Amino acid sequence: MRNIARLAVAAGLYLVSSIAGHTDTPKPTIVLVHGAFADSSSWNQVVSRLEKDGYSVVAVANPLRGVKSDGEYVAGVIKTLKRPVVLVGHSYGGSVISGAAARADNVKALVFVAAFAPEKGESAVDLSAKFPGSTLATALDEPVALPGGEKDLYIEQSKFPKQFAADVPVVTARLMAVAQRPISDAALAEAASDAAWKDIPSWFIYGDADKNIPPKTLQWMAARAKSRKTVAVQGASHVVMISHAGEVTKLIEQAASAN
């Protein structure tokens, strides 16, 4: 009887140990990279949804100084994470994530949110002019001179809501205008040295009323990258992650769960 009891206890301990040692494959960490004239708070609604669905999220403060240096900075953040990463970029942040992903080995997917996906040698300025439709140049405020000859660019506050966030409540858009972070003119003109979307699966979402990057350019870049899924949100502005956070979150989670 004692032997039977010992066997039963041993079997029970083995079962408990097996259950405790069994874990599902962890979800990837979602890394969000904002673009020009924005900051990490532009992802707030997306972050809330992702965290509710069990994802770990990092919203990186993009320096907005240059494609190569910003990409290196984001790559450094990614390398500190000990699991696969889904890298998400908005606007100029798309150029940054493509460079960052080429410098890290744990990026499983790229999501471009109203974002540039440049080929090597292309800049944001080049791509903005590929098709007509961008009115950003006429909405910029007087540049701020920087040491060394570069300039910081802002959108004129009075023009910000219509230019950047036409489908966001005006009160919110005005606050965004005041808190906007500038980008250097050199960063927008800097040619990309990497195109990680050639090797890493990508997903694209954008608004068909975007006034910063022409929607035709966004669709063209998605097709060139052989996007796994491309979503054009009807009537959405450049900040589709704010005005349509649910759709953006859904696409990010699809990228995260894809094989």
C-alpha positions in Angstrom: 0.0 0.0 0.0 2.8 2.4 0.9 4.4 1.7 -2.6 1.2 2.5 -4.3 0.8 5.7 -2.3 4.3 6.7 -3.2 3.7 6.1 -6.9 0.5 8.1 -6.8 2.3 11.0 -5.1 5.1 10.8 -7.6 2.7 10.8 -10.5 0.9 13.8 -9.1 4.1 15.7 -8.6 5.1 14.9 -12.2 1.7 16.1 -13.5 2.0 19.4 -11.5 5.5 19.9 -12.7 4.5 19.3 -16.3 1.7 21.7 -16.1 3.8 24.4 -14.4 6.6 23.9 -17.0 4.2 24.2 -20.0 3.9 27.7 -21.4 2.4 28.9 -24.6 4.6 30.7 -27.1 4.8 34.3 -25.8 3.2 37.1 -27.8 5.7 39.4 -29.6 6.4 42.8 -28.2 4.9 45.6 -30.2 7.3 48.5 -30.7 5.6 51.7 -31.9 7.6 54.5 -33.6 6.0 57.9 -34.2 6.7 60.2 -37.1 7.4 63.9 -37.7 5.2 66.5 -36.0 4.0 64.0 -33.5 5.2 62.2 -30.3 4.7 58.9 -28.6 1.3 59.9 -27.2 -0.1 59.7 -30.7 -0.2 55.9 -30.1 -2.1 56.1 -26.8 -5.4 54.6 -28.0 -3.6 51.8 -29.8 -1.4 51.1 -26.8 -4.5 50.7 -24.6 -6.1 48.3 -27.0 -2.9 46.2 -27.4 -2.3 46.0 -23.7 -5.9 45.0 -23.1 -5.3 42.1 -25.5 -2.3 40.9 -23.6 0.6 42.5 -25.6 3.7 44.1 -24.2 4.2 47.5 -25.8 7.0 50.0 -26.1 6.4 53.4 -27.7 9.8 54.8 -28.7 10.6 58.5 -28.6 11.9 58.9 -32.1 14.7 61.5 -32.2 13.6 62.9 -35.7 17.2 63.8 -36.5 18.1 61.5 -39.4 17.0 58.2 -41.0 20.2 56.4 -40.2 20.8 57.7 -36.7 17.1 57.3 -35.7 17.1 53.8 -37.1 20.2 53.0 -35.0 18.6 54.4 -31.9 15.4 52.3 -32.4 17.5 49.2 -33.2 19.2 49.7 -29.8 15.9 49.7 -28.1 14.8 46.5 -29.9 17.9 44.7 -29.0 17.1 45.1 -25.3 13.9 43.1 -25.8 14.2 39.4 -25.3 11.4 38.2 -27.6 10.2 38.6 -31.2 9.1 42.1 -32.1 6.5 43.6 -34.4 7.8 47.0 -35.4 5.3 49.7 -36.3 6.0 53.0 -37.8 3.9 56.1 -38.6 4.8 58.5 -41.4 8.6 59.3 -41.3 8.7 56.5 -38.7 8.3 54.0 -41.6 11.7 55.0 -42.9 13.1 54.6 -39.4 11.6 51.1 -38.8 12.9 49.8 -42.1 16.4 50.9 -41.1 16.1 49.7 -37.6 14.9 46.2 -38.6 17.9 45.8 -40.8 20.1 46.2 -37.7 18.2 43.8 -35.4 17.5 40.0 -35.7 14.3 39.7 -33.6 11.9 41.7 -35.8 9.2 39.3 -37.2 6.9 41.8 -38.9 6.7 45.4 -40.0 3.5 47.5 -40.0 3.5 50.8 -41.9 0.8 53.2 -40.6 0.4 56.0 -43.2 4.2 55.6 -43.5 7.0 55.7 -45.9 8.6 52.5 -47.0 11.6 53.7 -48.9 13.9 51.7 -51.2 17.6 52.2 -50.7 18.5 55.7 -52.0 15.0 57.1 -51.6 14.0 59.9 -49.2 10.7 61.0 -47.7 10.9 64.1 -49.9 11.3 61.9 -53.0 8.4 59.7 -52.1 6.1 62.6 -51.2 6.6 64.1 -54.7 6.1 60.8 -56.5 2.4 61.4 -56.9 0.4 64.7 -56.5 -1.6 65.3 -53.4 0.7 66.4 -50.6 0.0 69.9 -49.2 2.5 69.7 -46.4 5.0 72.2 -47.9 2.4 75.0 -47.9 1.4 74.2 -44.3 4.9 74.5 -42.8 5.8 77.3 -40.4 9.0 79.4 -40.6 11.9 77.0 -40.2 14.0 77.2 -37.0 17.7 77.5 -37.7 20.0 75.0 -36.0 23.7 75.0 -35.4 25.5 73.6 -38.4 23.1 74.9 -41.0 20.2 72.5 -40.6 16.7 73.6 -39.9 13.8 72.3 -37.7 10.4 72.1 -39.4 7.0 72.6 -37.7 3.5 72.7 -39.2 2.0 76.1 -38.6 -0.4 75.7 -35.7 -3.4 77.3 -37.3 -3.0 74.9 -40.3 -2.2 71.8 -38.3 -5.8 70.5 -37.7 -6.8 70.6 -41.4 -3.4 69.4 -42.7 -2.5 66.7 -40.2 -5.6 65.6 -38.3 -8.7 66.6 -40.2 -10.8 63.7 -38.8 -9.8 64.2 -35.2 -11.8 66.5 -32.9 -10.6 70.1 -33.3 -9.9 70.5 -29.6 -7.6 67.5 -29.7 -5.9 68.5 -33.0 -5.1 72.0 -31.6 -3.4 70.4 -28.6 -1.4 68.2 -30.9 -0.4 71.3 -32.9 1.0 72.9 -29.7 2.8 69.8 -28.6 4.2 68.7 -32.0 7.8 67.7 -32.2 9.9 69.1 -35.1 11.8 67.1 -37.6 15.1 68.3 -39.2 14.9 69.2 -42.9 18.0 66.9 -43.3 16.1 63.9 -42.0 13.3 64.3 -44.6 15.8 64.6 -47.3 18.1 61.8 -46.2 18.2 58.8 -48.5 17.5 55.4 -46.9 20.4 53.0 -46.7 18.2 49.9 -45.9 14.9 48.5 -47.1 14.0 45.8 -44.5 10.6 45.3 -46.0 12.2 43.3 -48.8 13.1 40.6 -46.3 10.5 41.0 -43.5 6.8 40.5 -44.0 4.9 43.8 -44.0 1.4 45.2 -43.5 0.1 48.6 -44.5 -2.8 50.9 -43.4 -3.5 54.5 -44.3 -6.2 57.0 -44.8 -7.5 57.8 -48.3 -7.8 61.5 -47.3 -4.1 61.8 -46.2 -2.7 65.3 -47.0 0.9 64.7 -45.9 1.7 61.6 -48.0 -0.4 61.2 -51.1 -2.6 58.1 -50.8 -1.4 57.0 -54.3 2.1 56.9 -53.0 1.1 54.9 -49.9 -0.8 52.4 -52.1 2.2 52.2 -54.5 4.7 51.5 -51.7 2.4 48.8 -50.2 2.2 47.1 -53.6 6.0 47.3 -54.1 6.6 45.8 -50.7 4.2 42.9 -51.5 2.2 43.8 -48.4 0.5 40.9 -46.7 -2.6 43.1 -46.2 -3.2 46.7 -47.1 -6.1 48.7 -45.6 -7.2 52.0 -47.0 -9.5 53.7 -44.4 -12.1 55.8 -46.1 -12.0 59.5 -45.2 -9.1 59.0 -42.7 -6.4 61.7 -42.3 -2.7 61.2 -41.8 -3.1 60.3 -38.1 -5.2 57.2 -38.8 -3.8 55.6 -35.6 -5.7 58.3 -33.6 -8.9 58.6 -35.6 -9.2 54.8 -36.4 -7.3 53.2 -33.5 -9.4 50.1 -33.7 -8.5 49.3 -37.3 -4.9 50.0 -36.7 -4.7 47.8 -33.7 -6.5 45.0 -35.5 -3.9 45.1 -38.3 -1.0 45.1 -35.9 -2.4 42.1 -34.1 -2.9 40.3 -37.4 0.8 40.9 -38.1 1.7 39.7 -34.6 -0.2 36.4 -35.0 1.0 35.7 -38.6 3.4 32.8 -39.3 
